[in-house]
Amino acid sequence: MRRTMGHLSIGLALFLAMFASQALAQSTISGASTKLAPALATDGNYMYIAWVDSSTSEIYYASENSGFTDAQPVSGTRSDGTTWYAESSATPAWGYDGVSFYLIWKGKSDDPIFFSQMSDGGWQLQALVEGSDPSWTADTNVAPAATFNSWPLTLYWKGKSNNNIWTSTLNDLEAGWSTQVTTGLETNVAPCIASDPNGSEGSPIVIKGASNHYIYASGSQISGTDPSWVAETTEPPAAAVDIDGNTVVLWRGQSGTSIWYSYGAGSEWTRQATVSGAKTDLAPTVAIASGPSISVALLAWKNASDQTIKYVTGSSFAEIVHASEPGKR
């Protein structure tokens, strides 16, 4: 059950009071260089980040184990012995079906969507997101998004030639992807599905409006009063469900490079605030999970002033949003 705003208010007041005094140091993904936003994934045990290399357009990823490991390409070997590489011109998306992690991405020079399942430390042969009866192929001109709330994996994407958001599920007990259908939602940038690996009520869909800069979570506009404010952005938002069941939405401000956030419950949202020290010119990415042994929260972003990727980790979202300037504690 989602936590109410009344229950959240006391903890939030304490949380906001700690902004100036408690912080985590930012870290940098070693060797990463990108012109696009990165993508995070975690199930509470394993933590991953992926990005598109600024020089080659190949997708790289790294895993977290007391700091992210060296970057590795998303690639594999075909049956004829040749090597394939995942390449894209948009931010990739992570998905998780309760057992396996998947990476989903738009093609580099065209618009079909590809996917690959992580298996035994490697990647299965890349394949198109497509189906038959009737025949269809998923096409987009921006980044896709996928669920983290167990099987089956559900994919969302903005149509190539319009603002409609489409969806399809990957049921590994059947043959491939279910027939694509529209959701009735529209956006002119990438959609966002909240990272929610332990969710039981469905992952919130968070989008920027197709004809405005407002942000909506499951149809509810993110805004508040006292004082009056409205969440606005020109980039895709990021979202997760925290360990207390609250939806957390982050976005790059409509002007400037600050990362803003708000907690939501129903149609009520806490006052917007900025993540201390975090600056980006693109979309942020967030992942939160409560695993069998640990609770973890990650926030990452492309740095506003260069092509590096910055990130912070903590045991909860309330901890990571105290991100400081590098080197401060």
Secondary structure, DSSP 8 states (H G I E B T S, - for coil): ----HHHHHHHHHHHHHTTTT-----EE-TT---SS--EEEE-SS-EEEEEE-TTT-BEEEEEBSSSB---EESEEE-TTS-EEE-B-SS--EEEE-SS-EEEEEE-SSS-BEEEEEEETTEE---EE-EETTTTEE-B-SS--EE--SSSSEEEEEE-SSSSEEEEEEE-TTSSSB---EEEEEE-SS--EE-B-TT-SS---EEEE-SSSSBEEETTEE-EETTTTEE-B-SS--EEEE-TTS-EEEEEE-SSSSEEEEEEEETTEE---EEEEEEE-SS--EEEEEE-SS-EEEEEEEE-TTSS-EEEEEESSHHHHTT--STT--
